[in-house]
């Protein structure tokens, strides 16, 4: 990312991972960040078109089981 003063010069701190104060190591910090992203993904709503697709697949599967 460029600096505010000179947009052509990249910011020296861009992309540098620094562990939070409570983390024991970079691995702990990375693990906590991955858990945070995973938890956020789990809490997201499933889009309506995906639910429609799942419902269609579910009803198709039950129809095939009934035919057997």
PyMOL Python script that loads the backbone (N, CA, C, O; Angstrom):
from pymol import cmd

cmd.read_pdbstr("""\
ATOM      1  N   UNK A   1       0.855  -1.172   0.000  1.00  0.00           N
ATOM      2  CA  UNK A   1       0.000   0.000   0.000  1.00  0.00           C
ATOM      3  C   UNK A   1       0.892   1.222   0.000  1.00  0.00           C
ATOM      4  O   UNK A   1       1.908   1.248   0.695  1.00  0.00           O
ATOM      5  N   UNK A   2       0.539   2.208  -0.748  1.00  0.00           N
ATOM      6  CA  UNK A   2       1.332   3.427  -0.851  1.00  0.00           C
ATOM      7  C   UNK A   2       1.115   4.311   0.365  1.00  0.00           C
ATOM      8  O   UNK A   2       0.082   4.241   1.033  1.00  0.00           O
ATOM      9  N   UNK A   3       2.101   5.136   0.635  1.00  0.00           N
ATOM     10  CA  UNK A   3       1.984   6.064   1.751  1.00  0.00           C
ATOM     11  C   UNK A   3       1.084   7.232   1.361  1.00  0.00           C
ATOM     12  O   UNK A   3       0.849   7.478   0.178  1.00  0.00           O
ATOM     13  N   UNK A   4       0.591   7.937   2.353  1.00  0.00           N
ATOM     14  CA  UNK A   4      -0.286   9.077   2.090  1.00  0.00           C
ATOM     15  C   UNK A   4       0.480  10.243   1.467  1.00  0.00           C
ATOM     16  O   UNK A   4      -0.064  10.982   0.647  1.00  0.00           O
ATOM     17  N   UNK A   5       1.740  10.402   1.859  1.00  0.00           N
ATOM     18  CA  UNK A   5       2.517  11.526   1.354  1.00  0.00           C
ATOM     19  C   UNK A   5       2.965  11.311  -0.085  1.00  0.00           C
ATOM     20  O   UNK A   5       2.974  12.255  -0.875  1.00  0.00           O
ATOM     21  N   UNK A   6       3.331  10.104  -0.430  1.00  0.00           N
ATOM     22  CA  UNK A   6       3.807   9.814  -1.782  1.00  0.00           C
ATOM     23  C   UNK A   6       3.185   8.497  -2.238  1.00  0.00           C
ATOM     24  O   UNK A   6       3.645   7.431  -1.830  1.00  0.00           O
ATOM     25  N   UNK A   7       2.152   8.548  -3.072  1.00  0.00           N
ATOM     26  CA  UNK A   7       1.449   7.329  -3.466  1.00  0.00           C
ATOM     27  C   UNK A   7       2.301   6.362  -4.282  1.00  0.00           C
ATOM     28  O   UNK A   7       1.917   5.203  -4.442  1.00  0.00           O
ATOM     29  N   UNK A   8       3.442   6.802  -4.800  1.00  0.00           N
ATOM     30  CA  UNK A   8       4.309   5.927  -5.587  1.00  0.00           C
ATOM     31  C   UNK A   8       5.217   5.065  -4.719  1.00  0.00           C
ATOM     32  O   UNK A   8       5.724   4.044  -5.184  1.00  0.00           O
ATOM     33  N   UNK A   9       5.431   5.462  -3.460  1.00  0.00           N
ATOM     34  CA  UNK A   9       6.332   4.741  -2.564  1.00  0.00           C
ATOM     35  C   UNK A   9       5.513   3.806  -1.675  1.00  0.00           C
ATOM     36  O   UNK A   9       4.603   4.259  -0.981  1.00  0.00           O
ATOM     37  N   UNK A  10       5.825   2.502  -1.687  1.00  0.00           N
ATOM     38  CA  UNK A  10       5.069   1.572  -0.852  1.00  0.00           C
ATOM     39  C   UNK A  10       5.320   1.806   0.637  1.00  0.00           C
ATOM     40  O   UNK A  10       6.405   2.219   1.045  1.00  0.00           O
ATOM     41  N   UNK A  11       4.302   1.534   1.427  1.00  0.00           N
ATOM     42  CA  UNK A  11       4.399   1.644   2.875  1.00  0.00           C
ATOM     43  C   UNK A  11       5.260   0.490   3.385  1.00  0.00           C
ATOM     44  O   UNK A  11       5.013  -0.662   3.028  1.00  0.00           O
ATOM     45  N   UNK A  12       6.257   0.776   4.206  1.00  0.00           N
ATOM     46  CA  UNK A  12       7.192  -0.244   4.680  1.00  0.00           C
ATOM     47  C   UNK A  12       6.516  -1.289   5.559  1.00  0.00           C
ATOM     48  O   UNK A  12       7.000  -2.419   5.633  1.00  0.00           O
ATOM     49  N   UNK A  13       5.421  -0.953   6.223  1.00  0.00           N
ATOM     50  CA  UNK A  13       4.760  -1.886   7.133  1.00  0.00           C
ATOM     51  C   UNK A  13       3.683  -2.718   6.449  1.00  0.00           C
ATOM     52  O   UNK A  13       3.077  -3.580   7.086  1.00  0.00           O
ATOM     53  N   UNK A  14       3.431  -2.478   5.162  1.00  0.00           N
ATOM     54  CA  UNK A  14       2.366  -3.201   4.471  1.00  0.00           C
ATOM     55  C   UNK A  14       2.699  -4.689   4.381  1.00  0.00           C
ATOM     56  O   UNK A  14       3.776  -5.059   3.912  1.00  0.00           O
ATOM     57  N   UNK A  15       1.779  -5.541   4.830  1.00  0.00           N
ATOM     58  CA  UNK A  15       1.944  -6.983   4.749  1.00  0.00           C
ATOM     59  C   UNK A  15       2.724  -7.603   5.894  1.00  0.00           C
ATOM     60  O   UNK A  15       2.916  -8.819   5.923  1.00  0.00           O
ATOM     61  N   UNK A  16       3.175  -6.789   6.837  1.00  0.00           N
ATOM     62  CA  UNK A  16       3.938  -7.311   7.963  1.00  0.00           C
ATOM     63  C   UNK A  16       2.979  -7.813   9.026  1.00  0.00           C
ATOM     64  O   UNK A  16       2.083  -7.087   9.456  1.00  0.00           O
ATOM     65  N   UNK A  17       3.168  -9.055   9.449  1.00  0.00           N
ATOM     66  CA  UNK A  17       2.319  -9.643  10.490  1.00  0.00           C
ATOM     67  C   UNK A  17       2.989  -9.432  11.834  1.00  0.00           C
ATOM     68  O   UNK A  17       4.125  -9.850  12.054  1.00  0.00           O
ATOM     69  N   UNK A  18       2.263  -8.773  12.731  1.00  0.00           N
ATOM     70  CA  UNK A  18       2.775  -8.588  14.082  1.00  0.00           C
ATOM     71  C   UNK A  18       1.787  -9.194  15.062  1.00  0.00           C
ATOM     72  O   UNK A  18       0.614  -8.821  15.057  1.00  0.00           O
ATOM     73  N   UNK A  19       2.229 -10.119  15.903  1.00  0.00           N
ATOM     74  CA  UNK A  19       1.322 -10.752  16.861  1.00  0.00           C
ATOM     75  C   UNK A  19       0.747  -9.738  17.840  1.00  0.00           C
ATOM     76  O   UNK A  19       1.393  -8.749  18.184  1.00  0.00           O
ATOM     77  N   UNK A  20      -0.477 -10.000  18.281  1.00  0.00           N
ATOM     78  CA  UNK A  20      -1.124  -9.136  19.273  1.00  0.00           C
ATOM     79  C   UNK A  20      -0.384  -9.272  20.599  1.00  0.00           C
ATOM     80  O   UNK A  20       0.391 -10.208  20.796  1.00  0.00           O
ATOM     81  N   UNK A  21      -0.628  -8.340  21.497  1.00  0.00           N
ATOM     82  CA  UNK A  21       0.082  -8.312  22.775  1.00  0.00           C
ATOM     83  C   UNK A  21      -0.122  -9.589  23.581  1.00  0.00           C
ATOM     84  O   UNK A  21       0.797 -10.023  24.276  1.00  0.00           O
ATOM     85  N   UNK A  22      -1.299 -10.200  23.507  1.00  0.00           N
ATOM     86  CA  UNK A  22      -1.589 -11.387  24.302  1.00  0.00           C
ATOM     87  C   UNK A  22      -1.104 -12.691  23.683  1.00  0.00           C
ATOM     88  O   UNK A  22      -1.149 -13.733  24.337  1.00  0.00           O
ATOM     89  N   UNK A  23      -0.647 -12.654  22.447  1.00  0.00           N
ATOM     90  CA  UNK A  23      -0.206 -13.869  21.761  1.00  0.00           C
ATOM     91  C   UNK A  23       1.200 -14.245  22.201  1.00  0.00           C
ATOM     92  O   UNK A  23       2.059 -13.389  22.413  1.00  0.00           O
ATOM     93  N   UNK A  24       1.410 -15.559  22.333  1.00  0.00           N
ATOM     94  CA  UNK A  24       2.722 -16.046  22.737  1.00  0.00           C
ATOM     95  C   UNK A  24       3.668 -16.135  21.547  1.00  0.00           C
ATOM     96  O   UNK A  24       4.874 -15.945  21.703  1.00  0.00           O
ATOM     97  N   UNK A  25       3.140 -16.419  20.367  1.00  0.00           N
ATOM     98  CA  UNK A  25       3.981 -16.560  19.188  1.00  0.00           C
ATOM     99  C   UNK A  25       3.180 -16.210  17.945  1.00  0.00           C
ATOM    100  O   UNK A  25       1.972 -15.988  18.013  1.00  0.00           O
ATOM    101  N   UNK A  26       3.865 -16.164  16.810  1.00  0.00           N
ATOM    102  CA  UNK A  26       3.168 -15.910  15.548  1.00  0.00           C
ATOM    103  C   UNK A  26       2.171 -17.022  15.264  1.00  0.00           C
ATOM    104  O   UNK A  26       1.085 -16.778  14.737  1.00  0.00           O
ATOM    105  N   UNK A  27       2.551 -18.252  15.619  1.00  0.00           N
ATOM    106  CA  UNK A  27       1.654 -19.383  15.380  1.00  0.00           C
ATOM    107  C   UNK A  27       0.363 -19.239  16.164  1.00  0.00           C
ATOM    108  O   UNK A  27      -0.710 -19.546  15.644  1.00  0.00           O
ATOM    109  N   UNK A  28       0.444 -18.775  17.415  1.00  0.00           N
ATOM    110  CA  UNK A  28      -0.755 -18.537  18.223  1.00  0.00           C
ATOM    111  C   UNK A  28      -1.616 -17.454  17.591  1.00  0.00           C
ATOM    112  O   UNK A  28      -2.840 -17.572  17.533  1.00  0.00           O
ATOM    113  N   UNK A  29      -0.960 -16.393  17.117  1.00  0.00           N
ATOM    114  CA  UNK A  29      -1.684 -15.292  16.495  1.00  0.00           C
ATOM    115  C   UNK A  29      -2.372 -15.758  15.222  1.00  0.00           C
ATOM    116  O   UNK A  29      -3.541 -15.446  14.997  1.00  0.00           O
ATOM    117  N   UNK A  30      -1.649 -16.510  14.383  1.00  0.00           N
ATOM    118  CA  UNK A  30      -2.232 -17.024  13.138  1.00  0.00           C
ATOM    119  C   UNK A  30      -3.407 -17.936  13.454  1.00  0.00           C
ATOM    120  O   UNK A  30      -4.450 -17.853  12.805  1.00  0.00           O
ATOM    121  N   UNK A  31      -3.248 -18.809  14.449  1.00  0.00           N
ATOM    122  CA  UNK A  31      -4.333 -19.707  14.845  1.00  0.00           C
ATOM    123  C   UNK A  31      -5.565 -18.943  15.303  1.00  0.00           C
ATOM    124  O   UNK A  31      -6.687 -19.303  14.950  1.00  0.00           O
ATOM    125  N   UNK A  32      -5.364 -17.905  16.078  1.00  0.00           N
ATOM    126  CA  UNK A  32      -6.521 -17.129  16.556  1.00  0.00           C
ATOM    127  C   UNK A  32      -7.182 -16.374  15.402  1.00  0.00           C
ATOM    128  O   UNK A  32      -8.404 -16.231  15.381  1.00  0.00           O
ATOM    129  N   UNK A  33      -6.390 -15.889  14.444  1.00  0.00           N
ATOM    130  CA  UNK A  33      -6.961 -15.202  13.289  1.00  0.00           C
ATOM    131  C   UNK A  33      -7.753 -16.170  12.409  1.00  0.00           C
ATOM    132  O   UNK A  33      -8.828 -15.828  11.917  1.00  0.00           O
ATOM    133  N   UNK A  34      -7.221 -17.378  12.212  1.00  0.00           N
ATOM    134  CA  UNK A  34      -7.949 -18.387  11.433  1.00  0.00           C
ATOM    135  C   UNK A  34      -9.255 -18.765  12.117  1.00  0.00           C
ATOM    136  O   UNK A  34     -10.280 -18.921  11.452  1.00  0.00           O
ATOM    137  N   UNK A  35      -9.228 -18.916  13.447  1.00  0.00           N
ATOM    138  CA  UNK A  35     -10.449 -19.238  14.192  1.00  0.00           C
ATOM    139  C   UNK A  35     -11.470 -18.112  14.046  1.00  0.00           C
ATOM    140  O   UNK A  35     -12.665 -18.365  13.899  1.00  0.00           O
ATOM    141  N   UNK A  36     -10.992 -16.875  14.087  1.00  0.00           N
ATOM    142  CA  UNK A  36     -11.882 -15.716  13.943  1.00  0.00           C
ATOM    143  C   UNK A  36     -12.569 -15.737  12.578  1.00  0.00           C
ATOM    144  O   UNK A  36     -13.780 -15.535  12.493  1.00  0.00           O
ATOM    145  N   UNK A  37     -11.808 -15.978  11.512  1.00  0.00           N
ATOM    146  CA  UNK A  37     -12.373 -16.021  10.161  1.00  0.00           C
ATOM    147  C   UNK A  37     -13.356 -17.176  10.042  1.00  0.00           C
ATOM    148  O   UNK A  37     -14.427 -17.014   9.457  1.00  0.00           O
ATOM    149  N   UNK A  38     -13.008 -18.344  10.588  1.00  0.00           N
ATOM    150  CA  UNK A  38     -13.877 -19.516  10.548  1.00  0.00           C
ATOM    151  C   UNK A  38     -15.185 -19.234  11.281  1.00  0.00           C
ATOM    152  O   UNK A  38     -16.262 -19.546  10.773  1.00  0.00           O
ATOM    153  N   UNK A  39     -15.098 -18.649  12.465  1.00  0.00           N
ATOM    154  CA  UNK A  39     -16.303 -18.334  13.234  1.00  0.00           C
ATOM    155  C   UNK A  39     -17.192 -17.329  12.503  1.00  0.00           C
ATOM    156  O   UNK A  39     -18.417 -17.443  12.534  1.00  0.00           O
ATOM    157  N   UNK A  40     -16.574 -16.347  11.848  1.00  0.00           N
ATOM    158  CA  UNK A  40     -17.354 -15.374  11.073  1.00  0.00           C
ATOM    159  C   UNK A  40     -18.062 -16.055   9.905  1.00  0.00           C
ATOM    160  O   UNK A  40     -19.213 -15.740   9.603  1.00  0.00           O
ATOM    161  N   UNK A  41     -17.373 -16.989   9.247  1.00  0.00           N
ATOM    162  CA  UNK A  41     -17.971 -17.703   8.115  1.00  0.00           C
ATOM    163  C   UNK A  41     -19.141 -18.557   8.579  1.00  0.00           C
ATOM    164  O   UNK A  41     -20.150 -18.653   7.881  1.00  0.00           O
ATOM    165  N   UNK A  42     -19.018 -19.181   9.752  1.00  0.00           N
ATOM    166  CA  UNK A  42     -20.106 -20.004  10.275  1.00  0.00           C
ATOM    167  C   UNK A  42     -21.337 -19.188  10.630  1.00  0.00           C
ATOM    168  O   UNK A  42     -22.460 -19.687  10.559  1.00  0.00           O
ATOM    169  N   UNK A  43     -21.130 -17.932  11.014  1.00  0.00           N
ATOM    170  CA  UNK A  43     -22.262 -17.114  11.441  1.00  0.00           C
ATOM    171  C   UNK A  43     -22.974 -16.431  10.269  1.00  0.00           C
ATOM    172  O   UNK A  43     -24.030 -15.828  10.459  1.00  0.00           O
ATOM    173  N   UNK A  44     -22.409 -16.518   9.061  1.00  0.00           N
ATOM    174  CA  UNK A  44     -23.046 -15.897   7.909  1.00  0.00           C
ATOM    175  C   UNK A  44     -24.286 -16.680   7.490  1.00  0.00           C
ATOM    176  O   UNK A  44     -24.347 -17.901   7.635  1.00  0.00           O
ATOM    177  N   UNK A  45     -25.276 -15.952   6.968  1.00  0.00           N
ATOM    178  CA  UNK A  45     -26.486 -16.596   6.457  1.00  0.00           C
ATOM    179  C   UNK A  45     -26.178 -17.282   5.134  1.00  0.00           C
ATOM    180  O   UNK A  45     -25.324 -16.834   4.369  1.00  0.00           O
ATOM    181  N   UNK A  46     -26.888 -18.379   4.876  1.00  0.00           N
ATOM    182  CA  UNK A  46     -26.754 -19.077   3.607  1.00  0.00           C
ATOM    183  C   UNK A  46     -27.625 -18.342   2.597  1.00  0.00           C
ATOM    184  O   UNK A  46     -28.795 -18.075   2.869  1.00  0.00           O
ATOM    185  N   UNK A  47     -27.059 -18.007   1.415  1.00  0.00           N
ATOM    186  CA  UNK A  47     -27.846 -17.278   0.406  1.00  0.00           C
ATOM    187  C   UNK A  47     -29.081 -18.077  -0.031  1.00  0.00           C
ATOM    188  O   UNK A  47     -29.071 -19.308  -0.025  1.00  0.00           O
ATOM    189  N   UNK A  48     -30.142 -17.354  -0.410  1.00  0.00           N
ATOM    190  CA  UNK A  48     -31.402 -17.984  -0.797  1.00  0.00           C
ATOM    191  C   UNK A  48     -31.234 -18.934  -1.979  1.00  0.00           C
ATOM    192  O   UNK A  48     -31.828 -20.011  -1.990  1.00  0.00           O
ATOM    193  N   UNK A  49     -30.433 -18.551  -2.973  1.00  0.00           N
ATOM    194  CA  UNK A  49     -30.267 -19.435  -4.134  1.00  0.00           C
ATOM    195  C   UNK A  49     -29.565 -20.735  -3.754  1.00  0.00           C
ATOM    196  O   UNK A  49     -29.833 -21.781  -4.344  1.00  0.00           O
ATOM    197  N   UNK A  50     -28.672 -20.674  -2.775  1.00  0.00           N
ATOM    198  CA  UNK A  50     -28.017 -21.896  -2.303  1.00  0.00           C
ATOM    199  C   UNK A  50     -29.018 -22.769  -1.546  1.00  0.00           C
ATOM    200  O   UNK A  50     -29.005 -23.992  -1.687  1.00  0.00           O
ATOM    201  N   UNK A  51     -29.880 -22.151  -0.748  1.00  0.00           N
ATOM    202  CA  UNK A  51     -30.903 -22.919  -0.027  1.00  0.00           C
ATOM    203  C   UNK A  51     -31.875 -23.566  -1.010  1.00  0.00           C
ATOM    204  O   UNK A  51     -32.292 -24.705  -0.800  1.00  0.00           O
ATOM    205  N   UNK A  52     -32.247 -22.850  -2.092  1.00  0.00           N
ATOM    206  CA  UNK A  52     -33.119 -23.421  -3.111  1.00  0.00           C
ATOM    207  C   UNK A  52     -32.466 -24.635  -3.768  1.00  0.00           C
ATOM    208  O   UNK A  52     -33.113 -25.658  -3.990  1.00  0.00           O
ATOM    209  N   UNK A  53     -31.180 -24.508  -4.074  1.00  0.00           N
ATOM    210  CA  UNK A  53     -30.450 -25.616  -4.684  1.00  0.00           C
ATOM    211  C   UNK A  53     -30.391 -26.817  -3.743  1.00  0.00           C
ATOM    212  O   UNK A  53     -30.606 -27.951  -4.170  1.00  0.00           O
ATOM    213  N   UNK A  54     -30.103 -26.575  -2.478  1.00  0.00           N
ATOM    214  CA  UNK A  54     -30.051 -27.666  -1.501  1.00  0.00           C
ATOM    215  C   UNK A  54     -31.411 -28.334  -1.337  1.00  0.00           C
ATOM    216  O   UNK A  54     -31.496 -29.556  -1.209  1.00  0.00           O
ATOM    217  N   UNK A  55     -32.472 -27.534  -1.340  1.00  0.00           N
ATOM    218  CA  UNK A  55     -33.823 -28.095  -1.225  1.00  0.00           C
ATOM    219  C   UNK A  55     -34.158 -28.947  -2.443  1.00  0.00           C
ATOM    220  O   UNK A  55     -34.748 -30.019  -2.314  1.00  0.00           O
ATOM    221  N   UNK A  56     -33.779 -28.465  -3.629  1.00  0.00           N
ATOM    222  CA  UNK A  56     -34.038 -29.227  -4.851  1.00  0.00           C
ATOM    223  C   UNK A  56     -33.266 -30.541  -4.841  1.00  0.00           C
ATOM    224  O   UNK A  56     -33.806 -31.582  -5.215  1.00  0.00           O
ATOM    225  N   UNK A  57     -32.022 -30.499  -4.420  1.00  0.00           N
ATOM    226  CA  UNK A  57     -31.223 -31.731  -4.344  1.00  0.00           C
ATOM    227  C   UNK A  57     -31.772 -32.683  -3.294  1.00  0.00           C
ATOM    228  O   UNK A  57     -31.775 -33.899  -3.489  1.00  0.00           O
ATOM    229  N   UNK A  58     -32.233 -32.132  -2.185  1.00  0.00           N
ATOM    230  CA  UNK A  58     -32.783 -32.966  -1.118  1.00  0.00           C
ATOM    231  C   UNK A  58     -34.067 -33.652  -1.577  1.00  0.00           C
ATOM    232  O   UNK A  58     -34.252 -34.844  -1.333  1.00  0.00           O
ATOM    233  N   UNK A  59     -34.953 -32.911  -2.238  1.00  0.00           N
ATOM    234  CA  UNK A  59     -36.208 -33.516  -2.694  1.00  0.00           C
ATOM    235  C   UNK A  59     -35.944 -34.512  -3.822  1.00  0.00           C
ATOM    236  O   UNK A  59     -36.636 -35.525  -3.919  1.00  0.00           O
ATOM    237  N   UNK A  60     -34.964 -34.244  -4.664  1.00  0.00           N
ATOM    238  CA  UNK A  60     -34.608 -35.177  -5.724  1.00  0.00           C
ATOM    239  C   UNK A  60     -34.066 -36.481  -5.135  1.00  0.00           C
ATOM    240  O   UNK A  60     -34.374 -37.567  -5.625  1.00  0.00           O
ATOM    241  N   UNK A  61     -33.264 -36.363  -4.090  1.00  0.00           N
ATOM    242  CA  UNK A  61     -32.717 -37.554  -3.431  1.00  0.00           C
ATOM    243  C   UNK A  61     -33.812 -38.383  -2.769  1.00  0.00           C
ATOM    244  O   UNK A  61     -33.765 -39.612  -2.820  1.00  0.00           O
ATOM    245  N   UNK A  62     -34.800 -37.734  -2.147  1.00  0.00           N
ATOM    246  CA  UNK A  62     -35.881 -38.479  -1.509  1.00  0.00           C
ATOM    247  C   UNK A  62     -36.785 -39.123  -2.531  1.00  0.00           C
ATOM    248  O   UNK A  62     -37.333 -40.196  -2.276  1.00  0.00           O
ATOM    249  N   UNK A  63     -36.961 -38.483  -3.710  1.00  0.00           N
ATOM    250  CA  UNK A  63     -37.753 -39.079  -4.787  1.00  0.00           C
ATOM    251  C   UNK A  63     -37.083 -40.339  -5.318  1.00  0.00           C
ATOM    252  O   UNK A  63     -37.757 -41.331  -5.595  1.00  0.00           O
ATOM    253  N   UNK A  64     -35.755 -40.307  -5.462  1.00  0.00           N
ATOM    254  CA  UNK A  64     -35.031 -41.480  -5.959  1.00  0.00           C
ATOM    255  C   UNK A  64     -35.068 -42.607  -4.950  1.00  0.00           C
ATOM    256  O   UNK A  64     -35.151 -43.770  -5.342  1.00  0.00           O
ATOM    257  N   UNK A  65     -35.010 -42.303  -3.664  1.00  0.00           N
ATOM    258  CA  UNK A  65     -35.067 -43.341  -2.626  1.00  0.00           C
ATOM    259  C   UNK A  65     -36.455 -43.980  -2.604  1.00  0.00           C
ATOM    260  O   UNK A  65     -36.571 -45.185  -2.382  1.00  0.00           O
ATOM    261  N   UNK A  66     -37.496 -43.203  -2.829  1.00  0.00           N
ATOM    262  CA  UNK A  66     -38.860 -43.727  -2.824  1.00  0.00           C
ATOM    263  C   UNK A  66     -39.084 -44.654  -4.027  1.00  0.00           C
ATOM    264  O   UNK A  66     -39.860 -45.606  -3.939  1.00  0.00           O
ATOM    265  N   UNK A  67     -38.406 -44.377  -5.147  1.00  0.00           N
ATOM    266  CA  UNK A  67     -38.576 -45.195  -6.345  1.00  0.00           C
ATOM    267  C   UNK A  67     -37.917 -46.549  -6.216  1.00  0.00           C
ATOM    268  O   UNK A  67     -38.290 -47.487  -6.922  1.00  0.00           O
ATOM    269  N   UNK A  68     -36.940 -46.672  -5.324  1.00  0.00           N
ATOM    270  CA  UNK A  68     -36.217 -47.950  -5.170  1.00  0.00           C
ATOM    271  C   UNK A  68     -36.974 -48.905  -4.359  1.00  0.00           C
ATOM    272  O   UNK A  68     -36.513 -50.024  -4.132  1.00  0.00           O
TER     273      UNK A  68
END
""", "prot")
cmd.dss("prot")
cmd.show_as("cartoon", "prot")
cmd.util.cbc("prot")
cmd.orient("prot")
